[in-house]
Amino acid sequence: MGIKIQTIKDIRFYLTTELAGSYPEEEIRSLSNIIIGSVLGVTKMHQLFLTEPSVNLNQVSEIISLCRELKTGKPIQYILGETVFYDCIIKLNSSTLIPRPETEELVDLIIRENRGYTGNIIDFGTGSGCIAIAIALNIKSSSVTGTDISDEALLKAEENAKLNNASITFIKDDILNPVSGLLGKAGLIVSNPPYVRDSEKQLMHRNVLEYEPHSALFVADSNPLIYYNAILRKAAGILCPPGKIYFEINEALGESMVNLVESYGFRGIEIVEDMNGKERIIKGIRYA
């Protein structure tokens, strides 16, 4: 085959050499950890110590194949068909968005602030189901519903719920044109809807633009809060007071989001910064 890969050290050297022109060093290290974990089935901690020859020819072929796909710009999550989100295995395909660390922060905030909650939770635009699944597994006393307009996404969400032994009800519904009476009452609503403005596409990486579903990412500059407005309008009829709402948001639209959420009667509105200091989450409570 012409390529000598016998140890984890060899794998790292090969990937670093092959991907040097396509990815920054830090990302190559992260990709190497993911590939080694997937192909060899060893944890990141074990990788630090496992350096003896242990890679067979089939594994070498798989590593080379993965590397070739990465060179095309295809995200590793789509290549492997899965990712880890809040300690859950989430299967992915081209109809589902790759979950971001910022979304894990949203989920973590909800879990920390609502432990022991016993009511209903609705996740609008559930996609792969990652938010709904993580919440259902960590707020076990609650009941969780996820909605989405995509049949393909809902099938993947149901697969992920079964894979993680999470009890969730999934419903096909359009955020912008919801079916009346389809959803019951809830005490908590969460959503990570499309919020990247079309004008911001130029700031996105090629692998996002070419592989991830645009309908789950982008909104028109003329109405960037369209999904939030629709969800808040729906919340007015289904949210039981004191009801909570949590959104992931565009970092550039924090002030506009505060004004929008406030206009629907929510109080105690707060914007929470993400790990990078960007305004990424908004939350509020409606008392009547």
C-alpha positions in Angstrom: 0.0 0.0 0.0 3.0 2.2 0.4 1.9 3.8 3.6 3.2 2.5 6.9 0.6 2.9 9.7 1.1 0.5 12.6 0.6 2.6 15.7 -1.6 5.5 16.9 1.5 7.7 16.6 1.7 6.7 12.9 -2.0 7.6 12.4 -1.4 11.0 13.9 1.6 11.6 11.7 -0.2 10.4 8.6 -3.3 12.6 9.2 -1.2 15.7 10.1 0.9 15.3 6.9 -2.1 14.6 4.6 -4.5 17.3 6.0 -1.9 20.0 6.5 -3.1 22.0 3.5 -6.8 21.6 4.3 -7.2 22.2 8.0 -5.5 24.1 10.8 -3.3 22.2 13.3 -5.8 22.3 16.1 -8.6 20.9 14.0 -6.4 18.2 12.6 -5.6 17.1 16.2 -9.4 17.0 16.9 -10.1 15.1 13.7 -7.3 12.6 14.6 -8.9 11.9 18.0 -12.3 11.3 16.4 -10.9 9.0 13.7 -8.8 7.0 16.1 -11.7 6.7 18.5 -14.0 5.6 15.7 -11.7 3.2 13.8 -9.8 1.7 16.8 -12.6 2.0 19.4 -10.3 3.6 22.0 -11.0 6.6 24.1 -9.1 9.9 24.0 -7.5 9.1 27.3 -6.4 5.6 26.1 -4.9 7.2 23.0 -2.3 9.0 25.2 -0.8 5.7 26.2 -1.6 3.2 23.4 1.4 3.5 21.1 2.3 -0.1 20.5 1.6 -1.7 17.1 -2.1 -2.4 17.0 -3.5 -1.3 13.7 -4.5 -3.9 11.2 -4.7 -3.6 7.4 -8.5 -3.1 7.3 -8.2 -0.3 9.8 -5.4 1.3 7.8 -7.6 1.2 4.7 -10.5 2.8 6.6 -8.2 5.6 7.9 -6.9 6.4 4.4 -10.5 6.4 3.1 -11.6 8.8 5.8 -8.7 11.1 5.2 -9.5 11.2 1.5 -13.1 12.3 2.2 -11.9 14.9 4.7 -9.8 16.4 1.9 -13.0 17.1 -0.1 -14.3 19.3 2.8 -17.0 16.9 3.9 -17.5 17.2 7.7 -16.2 14.3 9.7 -19.7 14.0 11.4 -21.3 13.2 8.0 -18.5 10.9 6.9 -18.9 8.8 10.1 -22.7 9.3 10.1 -22.7 10.3 13.8 -21.4 12.6 16.5 -21.4 12.9 20.3 -23.7 15.5 21.8 -24.0 15.9 25.6 -22.8 12.3 26.0 -25.4 11.0 23.6 -24.6 9.3 20.3 -26.4 11.2 17.6 -26.7 9.7 14.1 -26.7 12.3 11.3 -27.4 12.6 7.6 -27.7 15.4 5.0 -31.1 16.4 6.3 -29.9 17.1 9.8 -27.7 19.9 11.1 -24.4 19.0 12.9 -24.9 19.9 16.6 -22.5 22.7 17.8 -20.9 23.1 21.2 -22.9 26.2 21.7 -26.1 24.1 21.5 -24.7 21.9 24.2 -24.4 25.0 26.3 -28.0 25.7 25.7 -29.0 22.2 26.8 -26.7 22.4 29.8 -28.3 25.7 30.9 -31.8 24.2 30.6 -30.9 21.1 32.6 -29.2 23.0 35.4 -32.1 25.4 35.8 -34.9 22.9 35.5 -33.8 19.8 37.5 -36.9 18.0 38.9 -39.2 19.7 36.4 -42.3 17.5 35.9 -44.2 19.3 33.0 -44.1 19.1 29.3 -41.2 20.4 27.2 -41.4 21.2 23.5 -38.4 21.4 21.2 -39.3 23.3 18.0 -37.3 22.4 14.9 -35.8 19.3 16.6 -33.7 18.2 13.6 -31.6 15.2 14.7 -33.4 15.3 18.0 -30.2 16.0 19.9 -31.7 18.8 22.2 -34.8 16.8 23.0 -32.9 13.6 23.7 -30.3 15.2 26.0 -33.1 17.0 27.9 -35.3 13.9 28.2 -32.3 11.8 29.5 -31.3 14.5 32.1 -34.7 15.8 33.2 -36.3 12.4 33.6 -39.4 13.7 35.4 -40.5 15.7 32.3 -42.2 14.7 29.1 -40.6 15.9 25.8 -42.0 16.6 22.4 -39.9 17.4 19.3 -41.4 19.0 16.1 -39.9 19.3 12.6 -41.2 19.9 9.1 -38.8 17.4 7.6 -39.8 13.7 7.3 -36.2 12.7 6.9 -35.1 14.6 10.0 -38.0 13.1 12.1 -37.0 9.6 11.1 -33.4 10.3 12.2 -34.6 11.8 15.4 -36.7 8.8 16.2 -33.7 6.5 15.4 -31.6 8.6 17.8 -34.2 8.5 20.5 -34.3 4.7 20.4 -30.5 4.5 20.2 -30.2 6.5 23.4 -33.2 5.0 25.2 -35.0 8.3 25.4 -38.8 8.5 25.5 -39.8 11.4 23.2 -42.9 12.2 21.1 -42.0 13.5 17.6 -44.6 15.4 15.6 -44.4 16.7 12.0 -45.3 20.4 12.1 -44.3 23.6 10.3 -43.1 26.4 12.7 -44.2 29.0 10.2 -47.6 27.4 9.5 -48.4 25.3 12.5 -51.4 23.0 12.6 -53.9 24.2 15.3 -54.4 21.8 18.2 -51.5 19.5 17.2 -49.5 20.3 20.3 -50.6 20.2 23.9 -49.8 22.6 26.7 -46.2 22.9 27.9 -44.3 24.7 30.7 -41.0 25.0 28.8 -40.2 25.7 25.2 -36.8 25.4 23.6 -35.6 26.0 20.0 -32.4 26.4 18.0 -34.1 27.7 14.8 -32.4 29.0 11.6 -30.8 32.3 12.5 -27.8 32.9 10.2 -28.6 35.7 7.8 -28.1 35.2 4.1 -25.6 38.1 4.1 -23.5 36.1 6.6 -23.0 33.1 4.3 -19.7 34.6 3.2 -18.4 34.1 6.7 -19.3 30.4 6.8 -16.8 27.6 6.1 -17.0 25.8 2.8 -17.9 22.5 4.4 -20.9 24.1 6.0 -22.2 25.7 2.8 -21.7 22.6 0.7 -22.9 19.9 3.0 -25.2 21.1 5.8 -29.0 21.7 5.1 -29.4 25.4 4.3 -33.1 25.3 5.5 -31.8 24.6 9.0 -29.3 27.4 9.0 -30.2 30.5 7.0 -32.9 33.2 7.0 -33.5 36.2 4.9 -31.9 39.5 6.0 -35.3 41.2 5.6 -36.8 39.1 8.3 -34.1 37.3 10.4 -36.4 36.7 13.4 -39.2 35.0 11.5 -38.9 31.7 13.3 -38.6 33.2 16.8 -41.7 35.3 16.1 -43.7 32.3 14.9 -42.6 30.2 18.0 -43.4 33.0 20.4 -46.8 33.5 18.7 -47.5 29.8 19.2 -46.2 29.9 22.7 -48.9 32.4 23.6 -51.5 29.7 23.3 -49.7 26.6 24.7 -47.3 27.9 27.4 -48.6 27.3 30.9 -47.7 30.1 33.3 -45.1 30.5 34.7 -43.7 29.2 31.4 -40.1 29.4 30.3 -38.6 29.8 26.9 -35.0 29.2 25.8 -33.6 30.1 22.4 -30.2 29.8 20.7 -29.7 33.1 18.8 -27.6 35.0 16.4 -24.9 36.9 18.3 -25.5 40.1 16.4 -29.3 40.1 17.1 -29.4 40.1 20.9 -31.0 43.5 21.4 -33.6 42.7 18.7 -34.4 39.4 20.4 -34.8 41.0 23.8 -37.4 43.4 22.3 -39.2 40.6 20.5 -39.4 38.3 23.5 -40.5 41.2 25.7 -43.3 42.1 23.3 -44.9 38.7 23.9 -45.2 39.4 27.6 -42.1 37.6 28.9 -40.2 38.9 31.9 -36.9 38.2 33.6 -35.3 38.1 30.1 -31.6 37.4 30.1 -29.0 36.9 27.4 -26.3 34.3 28.1 -22.9 34.4 26.5 -21.4 31.3 25.1 -17.9 30.0 25.8 -16.5 32.5 23.3 -18.1 35.5 25.0 -20.8 35.8 22.2 -24.5 36.5 23.0 -25.8 33.0 22.1 -28.8 32.2 24.4 -31.9 34.1 25.4 -34.3 33.0 28.1 -37.4 34.4 29.7 -40.5 33.6 31.8 -44.2 34.3 31.0 -46.4 34.6 34.1 -49.8 35.0 32.5 
